[in-house]
C-alpha cells in the first residue's frame, strides 16, 4: 500500500533551499519536491498543479518522453483499432444475417472486458513459451516493448469502436442505402454515404477508444513492464510515483493526462462544428 500523505520519507531528509514551510521537504528522485511533510490534501493538489506547470514550462525531458510515448502508443492503437472496428461496426449495422445477435452479444462483452485480462491474454500469447512467442517469428512483437502495448490496446479499443459505430450506422434511416442503390450507386458508394451521415457517431467511437486506451494501466503494465526510457507511459508512471510516495509527480502526471484527454475531445468537437451545441 502507498504511504499516507506526509509519511513518504524518513524524518531526517535534508532541507530544501526553495521550501518555505519550515519543515523538511519530501525528496523526489534525489531532488527536493515542492511539498512539505505535513501538507494537507488541499495543499498537495495546489502544489501538484504548480509542479505540473513548472515541469511543462521548463521542458523537462523525462516528462515529455513519457507523454510522447503515451501519445504514440495510444495513437497507433487507435489507428489500427479503427481500421478493424469501423468496418466491423458498419457491417453489423447494415447487414442482417443468422448469428448476428450472437456476434453483437460477443461485441458488447468485449466492450466491458477487463483490460488487465486482455493484458494477461496477450502476455501468454507473446511470452517465450506462449502460443505465438514459441514460434520465434522475427516480425512478432516481444514482451516489454511498445509494440506489445499497442497490441493490447488495439484489442481493448476495437470492441468499443465497433459497438459505437454499429449504433451510429443503425441510427441512420434504413431506406437511405436502398434509395441510393436504386438510383445507381454501388454498394460501396451507398455504404460511404451512410457512414458520412453517421460520421459524428464514428468520431465519437474513436474518441471513446482513445480515452479508454490512454487511461488504461493494467494491460500496459503487464505488456510493457513500466521500463524507464522504454515503456513507461503516463498511467504506469502515476502508479509508480504513488507507490513511492511521490504524490506531487503522480498528481502532476495525472493533470497532464487529463489535459491531453480534454484537448483531444475539444479538437474533435471543434472539427465537427459541435463545440458549442
C-alpha positions, 0 to 999 in steps of 0.5 A: 500500500502507498504511504499516507500523505506526509509519511513518504520519507524518513524524518531526517531528509535534508532541507530544501533551499526553495521550501518555505514551510519550515519543515523538511521537504519530501525528496523526489528522485534525489531532488527536493519536491515542492511539498512539505511533510505535513501538507494537507490534501488541499495543499498537495493538489495546489502544489501538484498543479504548480509542479505540473506547470513548472515541469511543462514550462521548463521542458523537462525531458523525462516528462515529455518522453513519457507523454510522447510515448503515451501519445504514440502508443495510444495513437497507433492503437487507435489507428489500427483499432479503427481500421478493424472496428469501423468496418466491423461496426458498419457491417453489423449495422447494415447487414442482417444475417443468422448469428448476428445477435450472437456476434453483437452479444460477443461485441458488447462483452468485449466492450466491458472486458477487463483490460488487465485480462486482455493484458494477461491474454496477450502476455501468454500469447507473446511470452517465450513459451506462449502460443505465438512467442514459441514460434520465434517469428522475427516480425512478432512483437516481444514482451516489454516493448511498445509494440506489445502495448499497442497490441493490447490496446488495439484489442481493448479499443476495437470492441468499443469502436465497433459497438459505437459505430454499429449504433451510429450506422443503425441510427441512420434511416434504413431506406437511405442505402436502398434509395441510393442503390436504386438510383445507381450507386454501388454498394460501396458508394451507398455504404460511404454515404451512410457512414458520412451521415453517421460520421459524428457517431464514428468520431465519437467511437474513436474518441471513446477508444482513445480515452479508454486506451490512454487511461488504461494501466493494467494491460500496459503494465503487464505488456510493457513492464513500466521500463524507464526510457522504454515503456513507461507511459503516463498511467504506469508512471502515476502508479509508480510515483504513488507507490513511492510516495511521490504524490506531487509527480503522480498528481502532476502526471495525472493533470497532464493526462487529463489535459491531453484527454480534454484537448483531444475531445475539444479538437474533435468537437471543434472539427465537427462544428459541435463545440458549442451545441 
